[in-house]
Amino acid sequence: MTETVFERFDLRADRCFLSNVFSLETIASGLRWAEGPVWFADRRCLLWSDIPSNRIHYWLEDGASGIYRQPSNFANGNTHDGAGRLVSCEHQTRRVTRTEYDGSVTVIADRFEGKRLNSPNDVVVKRDGSVWFSDPDYGIMNDYEGGRGVSDIGACNVYRADPATGAVTLAASGYCKPNGLAFSADERLLYVADSGGSHVPGGPKKIFVHDVQDDGRLGPARVFADLGDDVPDGFRLDDAGNVWTSAGKAVCVFAPDGTLIGRINVPEIVANVTFGGACRHRLFITASSSVYAVYTAARGLR
């Protein structure tokens, strides 16, 4: 067990944290850079990426664990679609893929207007089947997390892949390094982390939010939360609309109005989180060389 501190800054945090849970559990260690956790409820299974090791790992609730895929093409973000299929962002191949039931891999997106993507980072699937993903250049900056290369597009954007035609369209531009993505429960809001401050002096360290219009297009970005000195990476929402985000050596919890209401301190720099378990109330945290878990009073979105 690894000791941690649950900090409450607002009474609303009492609906997020359990009063009789005081520590994190370590469910995996010895990783290089853990990312992209996704929970498969039907299998009671957590998958996550270890990007530099070129692997996707699995962990089952009974404690069994191992390697799900190697090589993974330096996969980063993972999610699943409405049919329970794994959807992954691959740095090395600069594409978004879906793993079919028979294990074969389908390419969802690898180009925009004929140009290769940078290195897709995080991905979410809307209820209509459309696939939304961020495309910063982290995976082509060096060989450690993908493969050194140049940006054919010359920008870092958020894209949407149409479920019927496969067409990739621009969803949002103007970001420095768009990263984590999540929809609100009603899918009327899309949250986007900009982690540009990780490499660009004075760059953004904020989570933005867009209104999703009736025709599917996004309204202008507005700041949801400014993380100050910490860089936001991946995040998830609970069923009360709170945003649980990576923030340096912590997971910060922001209320729907953008107020910081609580924090979970973690021994390592956090990359991403996801909710899982039978009641979706167990938070899994990918943090540098380890994966941690903690039970919460909140339930993650389905």
N, C-alpha and C positions, 0 to 999 in steps of 0.2 A: 504494500500500500504506500502511496506517495502523499504526504501531507500537503494540503492546499488550504487556501483561505477563501471563503465566500464573503464578498463584501456587498453590503446593501446600502444604496444611496437614496432610496425612495421606498415608500411603503409597498409600492407595486412589486418590488422584488420578492416580497414574501409569497407571492403567487408563482414565483419562478424557482426558488430554492427550497429544499427540504431542510427543516431545522435539525434533523437527526442524522444528516449525512455530512461528514467532515473531511472526506479525503477522496482523492482520485484513485482509480484502479489502473494499473499499467497492464494492458493486454498484449502489447508487442513492443519490442525494443530492438536496438541494433540496426536501425534503418539509416539511410542517408538523408532523405528529405521526404517525409510522409505527406501525402496530399490526397485530394479527391475521394473522401469517404462516401460510400453509398450503402444504404441498408436495404436488403432484400427480405421482406417480411415472410414471404412464402417459404424461404429456405432458412430463415432465422440466421442470416449470414451478413457479415460486413465485408465489403471489398474496399481496398484503398490502393493508391499508387505509391510506389517508392520511385520517384522520377529518375534520379541518377543511377539507380541500380537496374533500371529498365525492366521493372516488374510490377505486376498487380498481385497483391496478397489477399488472402481470405482468412476470416476468423468466424467460427461458429459458436453459438451460445454454450455448447457443451465443452468449449475450450479447445477443440481441434483447430488447427491453423496450418497454413502452408502457402504455396505459390499457386495462384490461379492462372497467371499468364507470364511467360518469359520467352522471348523478349516481348515487351509491351509497346514497342515503338516510342518509348519514353512518355507513356501516357501520363496525363495530369488529371484534369477533372473528370469525374464519372457521375452518371445518374442512370435511371432506368425510365423507359417509356411506359405508356399505359398498358402495354402487353407484357411488361416485366422483363424486357430485354435490356441488356447493358448498353449504354451509350457512353462513348469515351472520346476525350480530346487527346490527340496524339501529337506530340511536339515534333518527333523525328520525321514523320510523314506529312506533317502540316495539314492534318485532316481531322474530321469528326466521323466516327464510325459507330455502327451498331452490330452487336454480336447476336446472331440468330440462334434459334433453339438448337440447331444442329452443330453450332460452334463456328459456322462460317461467318465471315465479316463482310458487312455491306458498308460502302462508303456513302455517308450522308452528304458531306461537303468537303471539298478540297480546293475550291477556287471561287473567286468572285470576279465577275466580268472578265473571265479568262485568265486572271492572274492568280498565282498560288497564294494561299493564305499564309499568314505569318507563322503562328504556332498556337492553335486553339487552346484555350486555357480552362474555361469553365462552361458548363452546359446545363440547360434546363429544358424540359419538354412540357409544352402547354397541353391542356386537355384536348385541344383540337388536333393534336399530333404534331404541330409545328415545333421545330427544334431551334432554340435560341442559344447562341454561344458568343463568348468574348474571344477576341483575337489580338492580344498584345504580342510583343516580340521577344518575350523572355526566352523562348525555346530556340531562337536563332541568334541569340547574343553570344553564345559560347557552345562548346561541345559537351558540357557537363550535364545539361538538361535537355539535350536534343541534338542539334547540329548547327554549327556556325553558318550563317547565311545572310543574305540581304532581303529586305522587304520588297517584294514585287509591287505591293499595293502602295507602300509609302505612308501608311497610316495605321493606327490601331483602332478597330471599330467593334461594334456589336452587330451580329448578323442574325437573320432568320432564314431557316430552310423550310420551304413549303412541303407539307406532307404528301400532297397529291402530285405535284410536278417535280419536286426536288430542287426547284429554283432557289438560289441563294440571293437574298436581297439585303440591302443595308438597313439595319434597324436604328442604329444610333452612331453618330460620329462625334468628333470633338473631344474625345477622351485621350489622356496621355497614355495610360496603360490599363485599359478596362480589364477587370478581373472577375471576382465573384458575382454571381447572378442569382436572383430568386424572385418569383412572383408572389404576390399576396394571395390569400385564400380565394378571393373572388377573381383573381387574375386581372384586376383593374389597375394594378400597380406593378411595375418592374423595377426592382432595386439593382443597382450596378455599383460595385466597388471600383474606385480608381486608385491603384496602388503605385502611381507614377513616382511618388516620393521615395520609393525604394531605391531608385537608380538616378533619378533626375533631381538635381539640387533645387529645392523650392517646389518640387512637384506635388501634386495632390495626394492627400491621405484621407480620403473622404468616401462616404457612401452617398450616392445620388439616387433619386427616384424619378421615374417617368410615369405619367398617366398613360394607360393603354386605351386608345380611342376605339370607338365602335368598329371602325374598319381595320383594326389591328395595328395601325401605325402608332408610334410613340409620340407623346407630347414632349415639350422641352424638358431637359434635365433640371432638377432643383436639388439643392443640398439637403440630404436627410440627416447626416451625422458627420461631424468633423472629428477625426480621431486624434488630432493634435500631433504628438510625437510618434504615435504608433501607426503602422501601416495596415489597413484592412486588406484581407485576402478573401477567403471564402466565408460564407455565412448561411444561416438557415433561419426560417421564421417558425414560431410556435403558433398554436391555434388561437392565441389571443392577439396575434399580430406583432408580438415582440420580435426584434431582430437580434439573433445571437451571432456575434461576429468575432473572428480572429482579430487580435489587437496586441501585437508584440507578445509578451509572455503572459497572455491572458485571453479569456473569452469575455467580451463585454456584451451586456444586454441593454438594448435600447427599446424604450416603449414606442408604440406607433406614432407618437408625436415627436420622436427624435430625442427624448430625454434619456440620458444615461441613468439606468436605475440599479444596475448591479454588475458585479464582475467576479469571475472565477480566475484566481491566479494559478498559473501553470509553470512547472519548472523549466520549460523550453519555449522557444518561439513557436506560436501556433500558426498553422497554415489554413486549416479548414475544420469544419464541424458538420455533423449530421445527427439527427435524432433516429433512434431505433428501439428495439426491444418490443415485447408483446404489446405494450401500451403506448409506444412511441415516446416514452418519458426518460429514456436513457440517452444521454448526450455522449457521442463519440468524438474525440478530439485528436486530429492528426497534428503532431507537434514535433518538428525537426526529426529526431531519431526514434521517437516513440509514438504509440497510439494509446490514449487514455480514455477512460469511460467514467461517467458519474451519473447517478440517478438524480432526476430533477422533479420539481412539482409541476412543471409544464409538460405539455404534449406537443410534439412537432406536427407540422402539417402533414397530411397524408400525401 
